[in-house]
Amino acid sequence: FLVLDALKYLTEAFQSTSEGELDEIIENVIDAVEKQPLSSNMIEQPLVEAAVQECSQHSRTLSPFL
């Protein structure tokens, strides 16, 4: 489950993403989150930030947000 602040962060991060790239970027962020060590089923903002940062190294779409 995404914690509210993590959801807001993702919403802002994806605003600059074109619709055509959105599916791929979401999949990449999910993959990056799954690689992180989870201490509970709640996904908090720092974890999401790390996943987005990892993905931004591979895509310039998210970089302006970071």
PyMOL commands that place a pseudoatom at each C-alpha (Angstrom):
pseudoatom trace, name=CA, resn=PHE, resi=1, chain=A, elem=C, hetatm=0, pos=[0.000, 0.000, 0.000]
pseudoatom trace, name=CA, resn=LEU, resi=2, chain=A, elem=C, hetatm=0, pos=[1.221, 3.477, -0.822]
pseudoatom trace, name=CA, resn=VAL, resi=3, chain=A, elem=C, hetatm=0, pos=[1.274, 5.953, 2.028]
pseudoatom trace, name=CA, resn=LEU, resi=4, chain=A, elem=C, hetatm=0, pos=[-0.434, 9.253, 1.125]
pseudoatom trace, name=CA, resn=ASP, resi=5, chain=A, elem=C, hetatm=0, pos=[2.791, 11.289, 0.937]
pseudoatom trace, name=CA, resn=ALA, resi=6, chain=A, elem=C, hetatm=0, pos=[4.308, 8.682, -1.401]
pseudoatom trace, name=CA, resn=LEU, resi=7, chain=A, elem=C, hetatm=0, pos=[1.242, 8.835, -3.623]
pseudoatom trace, name=CA, resn=LYS, resi=8, chain=A, elem=C, hetatm=0, pos=[1.411, 12.635, -3.782]
pseudoatom trace, name=CA, resn=TYR, resi=9, chain=A, elem=C, hetatm=0, pos=[5.112, 12.449, -4.629]
pseudoatom trace, name=CA, resn=LEU, resi=10, chain=A, elem=C, hetatm=0, pos=[4.454, 10.029, -7.496]
pseudoatom trace, name=CA, resn=THR, resi=11, chain=A, elem=C, hetatm=0, pos=[1.599, 12.170, -8.791]
pseudoatom trace, name=CA, resn=GLU, resi=12, chain=A, elem=C, hetatm=0, pos=[3.915, 15.176, -8.969]
pseudoatom trace, name=CA, resn=ALA, resi=13, chain=A, elem=C, hetatm=0, pos=[6.750, 13.159, -10.474]
pseudoatom trace, name=CA, resn=PHE, resi=14, chain=A, elem=C, hetatm=0, pos=[4.534, 11.793, -13.244]
pseudoatom trace, name=CA, resn=GLN, resi=15, chain=A, elem=C, hetatm=0, pos=[3.004, 15.162, -14.203]
pseudoatom trace, name=CA, resn=SER, resi=16, chain=A, elem=C, hetatm=0, pos=[5.826, 15.895, -16.620]
pseudoatom trace, name=CA, resn=THR, resi=17, chain=A, elem=C, hetatm=0, pos=[5.573, 12.433, -18.196]
pseudoatom trace, name=CA, resn=SER, resi=18, chain=A, elem=C, hetatm=0, pos=[3.916, 11.989, -21.559]
pseudoatom trace, name=CA, resn=GLU, resi=19, chain=A, elem=C, hetatm=0, pos=[1.084, 9.506, -21.710]
pseudoatom trace, name=CA, resn=GLY, resi=20, chain=A, elem=C, hetatm=0, pos=[3.058, 7.298, -24.077]
pseudoatom trace, name=CA, resn=GLU, resi=21, chain=A, elem=C, hetatm=0, pos=[5.902, 6.916, -21.597]
pseudoatom trace, name=CA, resn=LEU, resi=22, chain=A, elem=C, hetatm=0, pos=[3.776, 6.619, -18.466]
pseudoatom trace, name=CA, resn=ASP, resi=23, chain=A, elem=C, hetatm=0, pos=[3.191, 2.839, -18.534]
pseudoatom trace, name=CA, resn=GLU, resi=24, chain=A, elem=C, hetatm=0, pos=[6.872, 2.077, -18.999]
pseudoatom trace, name=CA, resn=ILE, resi=25, chain=A, elem=C, hetatm=0, pos=[7.945, 4.500, -16.275]
pseudoatom trace, name=CA, resn=ILE, resi=26, chain=A, elem=C, hetatm=0, pos=[5.373, 3.138, -13.817]
pseudoatom trace, name=CA, resn=GLU, resi=27, chain=A, elem=C, hetatm=0, pos=[6.628, -0.388, -14.497]
pseudoatom trace, name=CA, resn=ASN, resi=28, chain=A, elem=C, hetatm=0, pos=[10.217, 0.759, -13.944]
pseudoatom trace, name=CA, resn=VAL, resi=29, chain=A, elem=C, hetatm=0, pos=[9.298, 2.458, -10.650]
pseudoatom trace, name=CA, resn=ILE, resi=30, chain=A, elem=C, hetatm=0, pos=[7.459, -0.671, -9.488]
pseudoatom trace, name=CA, resn=ASP, resi=31, chain=A, elem=C, hetatm=0, pos=[10.487, -2.805, -10.376]
pseudoatom trace, name=CA, resn=ALA, resi=32, chain=A, elem=C, hetatm=0, pos=[12.761, -0.414, -8.473]
pseudoatom trace, name=CA, resn=VAL, resi=33, chain=A, elem=C, hetatm=0, pos=[10.452, -0.467, -5.419]
pseudoatom trace, name=CA, resn=GLU, resi=34, chain=A, elem=C, hetatm=0, pos=[10.383, -4.272, -5.480]
pseudoatom trace, name=CA, resn=LYS, resi=35, chain=A, elem=C, hetatm=0, pos=[14.205, -4.300, -5.316]
pseudoatom trace, name=CA, resn=GLN, resi=36, chain=A, elem=C, hetatm=0, pos=[14.168, -2.232, -2.104]
pseudoatom trace, name=CA, resn=PRO, resi=37, chain=A, elem=C, hetatm=0, pos=[14.094, -3.967, 1.284]
pseudoatom trace, name=CA, resn=LEU, resi=38, chain=A, elem=C, hetatm=0, pos=[10.553, -3.603, 2.621]
pseudoatom trace, name=CA, resn=SER, resi=39, chain=A, elem=C, hetatm=0, pos=[10.017, -3.637, 6.386]
pseudoatom trace, name=CA, resn=SER, resi=40, chain=A, elem=C, hetatm=0, pos=[6.212, -3.647, 5.990]
pseudoatom trace, name=CA, resn=ASN, resi=41, chain=A, elem=C, hetatm=0, pos=[3.519, -3.670, 3.335]
pseudoatom trace, name=CA, resn=MET, resi=42, chain=A, elem=C, hetatm=0, pos=[3.344, 0.139, 3.518]
pseudoatom trace, name=CA, resn=ILE, resi=43, chain=A, elem=C, hetatm=0, pos=[5.402, 1.914, 0.873]
pseudoatom trace, name=CA, resn=GLU, resi=44, chain=A, elem=C, hetatm=0, pos=[6.519, 5.279, 2.205]
pseudoatom trace, name=CA, resn=GLN, resi=45, chain=A, elem=C, hetatm=0, pos=[7.839, 8.352, 0.422]
pseudoatom trace, name=CA, resn=PRO, resi=46, chain=A, elem=C, hetatm=0, pos=[11.598, 7.774, 0.987]
pseudoatom trace, name=CA, resn=LEU, resi=47, chain=A, elem=C, hetatm=0, pos=[11.312, 4.387, -0.689]
pseudoatom trace, name=CA, resn=VAL, resi=48, chain=A, elem=C, hetatm=0, pos=[9.385, 5.865, -3.613]
pseudoatom trace, name=CA, resn=GLU, resi=49, chain=A, elem=C, hetatm=0, pos=[11.875, 8.727, -3.914]
pseudoatom trace, name=CA, resn=ALA, resi=50, chain=A, elem=C, hetatm=0, pos=[14.743, 6.234, -4.139]
pseudoatom trace, name=CA, resn=ALA, resi=51, chain=A, elem=C, hetatm=0, pos=[12.895, 4.258, -6.818]
pseudoatom trace, name=CA, resn=VAL, resi=52, chain=A, elem=C, hetatm=0, pos=[12.107, 7.386, -8.858]
pseudoatom trace, name=CA, resn=GLN, resi=53, chain=A, elem=C, hetatm=0, pos=[15.702, 8.556, -8.542]
pseudoatom trace, name=CA, resn=GLU, resi=54, chain=A, elem=C, hetatm=0, pos=[16.934, 5.172, -9.776]
pseudoatom trace, name=CA, resn=CYS, resi=55, chain=A, elem=C, hetatm=0, pos=[14.556, 5.355, -12.736]
pseudoatom trace, name=CA, resn=SER, resi=56, chain=A, elem=C, hetatm=0, pos=[15.499, 8.955, -13.495]
pseudoatom trace, name=CA, resn=GLN, resi=57, chain=A, elem=C, hetatm=0, pos=[19.052, 7.825, -14.135]
pseudoatom trace, name=CA, resn=HIS, resi=58, chain=A, elem=C, hetatm=0, pos=[17.640, 5.857, -17.081]
pseudoatom trace, name=CA, resn=SER, resi=59, chain=A, elem=C, hetatm=0, pos=[15.025, 8.367, -18.235]
pseudoatom trace, name=CA, resn=ARG, resi=60, chain=A, elem=C, hetatm=0, pos=[15.285, 12.130, -18.635]
pseudoatom trace, name=CA, resn=THR, resi=61, chain=A, elem=C, hetatm=0, pos=[11.479, 12.442, -18.258]
pseudoatom trace, name=CA, resn=LEU, resi=62, chain=A, elem=C, hetatm=0, pos=[11.527, 12.428, -14.451]
pseudoatom trace, name=CA, resn=SER, resi=63, chain=A, elem=C, hetatm=0, pos=[14.779, 14.343, -14.025]
pseudoatom trace, name=CA, resn=PRO, resi=64, chain=A, elem=C, hetatm=0, pos=[13.319, 17.885, -13.881]
pseudoatom trace, name=CA, resn=PHE, resi=65, chain=A, elem=C, hetatm=0, pos=[11.186, 16.872, -10.904]
pseudoatom trace, name=CA, resn=LEU, resi=66, chain=A, elem=C, hetatm=0, pos=[14.118, 15.631, -8.835]
for i in range(1, 66): cmd.bond("trace and resi %d" % i, "trace and resi %d" % (i + 1))
show_as sticks, trace
zoom trace
